[in-house]
Amino acid sequence: MSTLITDSNAVLTFTGQWARQEMADYIGTAMSCEEIDALYGLLYAMGEPAAADMWMAAHARNDQPGERHYRDSDAQYAVPVDPMDLLQCESCQ
């Protein structure tokens, strides 16, 4: 896979569209944990950590106990996720 981005306008358009809260609320709960992890990693790699966190939070609201992103409303803190682990590339380790 190429790591060269040749059209930065396309990146800005993509991140602009996927940084919308209403979209995350509507679609995020229907996504699988693997899908949301992939989107999270992509948005984070594109320099949009706030959008990545927004999508993760929207998805987690629908996860049930035992699912990967479930967050107990009484939890003291969230366990941080290393975005480099999500990219799963050898050079990122």
N, C-alpha and C positions, 0 to 999 in steps of 0.2 A: 504494500500500500504506500502510495506517495504521501510524503509529509509536506509537500509544497502546496501552498494555497495561492492560486493564481488570480482569484477574483475576490478581493476583500469586500466589495459591495454585496456579493452574495452572502458572505458571512454575516455582515451587518444586517441584511434583510432577514436572514434566518434567525439570528439571535433576537432581533427586534420582535419578530412574530412569536417566538417561543418564550419570550419574557413576559407575556401577558397573563395576569392572575386568573382571569376568567377562563382562559384556555386550560391552564393547569388544573383549576378546580373541576372543569368538565371532563377532561381526558385523563388526568393523573390518577384518579381513583380506579379507572378501568385498565390501567397498564399493569403488566406483571412486574414483579420485583426485578427481574433481569432486564426488562425494557426500561424501567425507570433508572436503573444503575447505568445503562448505556447512555441514556439521555443526560443524566447527571454528569457523567464523565465528559461527554461531548461539550456541554455548555460550560463546564468548568475549564476545559482545555481551550475553549474559545474566549476565555477571559470574562465569563459571566457567572461568577460564583453565587451572586444573589439570586439569579434566575434558577440556577441549579438547586439551590436550597429551597426556593419556592416550590419547584416541582416535587422535590422529595417530601416536603411537608404536606403538599396536596395529596400525594400518593399515600403517605403514611396514615392520613386520617381514616382511610378505609381498610387498612391492614388489621387483621385480627391477632389476638395473642398467639404467639408461636410463629408468626410470619416475620420475615427479616426486618421490615421497617416499622413494625408495630411500636408505638410509643404510648406507654402508660401515662394517663393524664396526671398521675401522681409522681411521675419520675422526677428525680432530683436534677438530673442532667442527661443530655444526649451523648451517646458514645460517638466520638468523631470518626469520620470515614476518611481515610487517606485517598485522595483522588488519583494518585499515581497507581495505587493498587487496582483501581477500576479500569485504567487504561490498558492494563495487561500487556504491556510491551516490554521486551527484555531490556531495552536501553533506558527505560524509565525507572528501573529498580535500583 
